[in-house]
């Protein structure tokens, strides 16, 4: 199958079942979505198969770890460093956004989200990754 027609592989890390459902509904066409709830599950999924885009909530089920920790973990790994990361979170202040970008996120979307906006951001991140890999 041609690379341009391949379904984009998305890993969603969020412990909210409603977010899993909403993102699944949003990305049902053209995307292959895997959903996990914790930092440990995310690490196992990344070890199994590298997605095209990682979407992560800042607040996770584990009180000792956050989506910002996952961003830092991914950026510290040579194997995953180029993985595009989109924070999809309820945190909406300027300080929250700056903290997300400083932790290594490439994009930031606040919940509740518009489905078309989420798809557009994912496609943009995927396109930027392809351009980066081509050069």
C-alpha positions in Angstrom: 0.0 0.0 0.0 1.3 3.4 -0.9 2.6 5.6 1.9 0.3 8.4 1.1 -2.8 6.2 1.3 -1.8 4.4 4.5 -4.0 5.0 7.5 -2.3 7.2 10.0 -1.4 5.4 13.2 -2.5 7.4 16.3 -1.7 6.6 19.9 -4.1 8.4 22.4 -3.0 8.5 26.0 -5.9 9.7 28.2 -7.6 8.1 31.2 -11.0 9.6 30.3 -13.3 7.1 28.5 -15.4 9.9 27.0 -12.3 11.3 25.4 -11.5 7.9 24.0 -15.0 7.6 22.5 -15.0 11.1 21.1 -11.6 10.7 19.5 -12.5 7.3 18.1 -15.7 8.8 16.5 -13.7 11.7 15.1 -10.9 9.6 13.7 -13.0 6.6 12.5 -12.1 7.2 8.8 -8.5 7.3 7.6 -6.9 6.7 11.0 -5.9 3.7 13.1 -6.3 4.6 16.7 -4.9 2.9 19.8 -6.1 4.1 23.2 -4.3 3.7 26.5 -4.8 5.3 30.0 -1.4 5.6 31.6 2.3 6.4 31.1 3.3 2.8 31.5 0.8 1.6 28.9 2.0 4.3 26.5 5.6 3.2 26.9 4.6 -0.4 26.1 2.7 0.7 23.0 5.6 2.8 21.8 7.9 -0.2 22.3 5.4 -2.3 20.2 4.8 0.0 17.3 5.7 3.6 16.8 2.6 5.7 15.8 2.6 8.5 13.3 1.3 10.9 16.0 1.0 10.7 19.8 -2.0 12.5 21.4 -1.8 12.9 25.1 -3.7 14.5 28.0 -1.6 16.3 30.6 -3.5 14.7 33.6 -3.2 10.9 33.6 -4.4 8.2 36.0 -1.0 7.9 37.7 -0.6 10.8 40.2 3.2 10.3 39.9 3.3 10.9 36.2 1.7 13.3 33.7 1.5 13.8 30.0 4.3 16.3 30.3 6.4 13.5 31.7 5.5 11.4 28.7 6.6 14.3 26.4 10.0 14.5 28.1 10.4 10.7 28.0 9.7 10.6 24.2 12.0 13.6 23.5 14.8 11.9 25.5 14.6 8.7 23.5 16.7 8.6 20.3 14.2 6.1 18.8 11.1 8.3 19.4 12.5 11.8 19.4 10.9 12.7 16.0 7.4 11.5 17.0 4.9 14.4 16.7 3.2 15.0 20.0 -0.2 16.8 20.4 -1.4 17.6 23.9 -5.2 17.4 24.0 -6.0 18.7 27.5 -8.4 20.6 29.7 -5.5 22.8 30.8 -6.0 26.1 29.0 -3.9 28.9 30.5 -0.9 30.4 28.7 1.4 29.0 31.4 -0.1 25.5 30.7 0.6 25.8 27.0 4.1 27.1 27.5 4.8 24.2 29.9 3.5 21.7 27.3 5.8 23.1 24.6 8.7 23.3 27.0 8.2 19.6 27.8 8.4 18.7 24.1 4.9 18.9 22.7 4.6 20.0 19.0 1.0 21.2 19.3 -1.6 21.9 21.9 -5.4 21.6 21.7 -7.8 22.5 24.5 -10.9 20.3 25.4 -13.6 20.4 24.4 -12.3 20.1 20.9 -13.8 20.5 17.4 -13.5 17.3 15.4 -12.4 19.0 12.2 -9.8 21.0 14.0 -8.3 17.9 15.6 -8.1 16.1 12.3 -6.5 19.1 10.6 -3.9 19.4 13.4 -3.1 15.6 13.2 -2.7 15.9 9.4 -0.4 18.9 9.8 1.8 17.1 12.3 2.0 14.1 10.0 2.9 16.3 7.0 5.6 18.1 9.0 7.0 14.8 10.1 7.2 13.5 6.5 8.9 16.8 5.4 11.4 16.5 8.3 12.2 12.9 7.4 12.6 13.8 3.7 15.4 16.3 4.5 
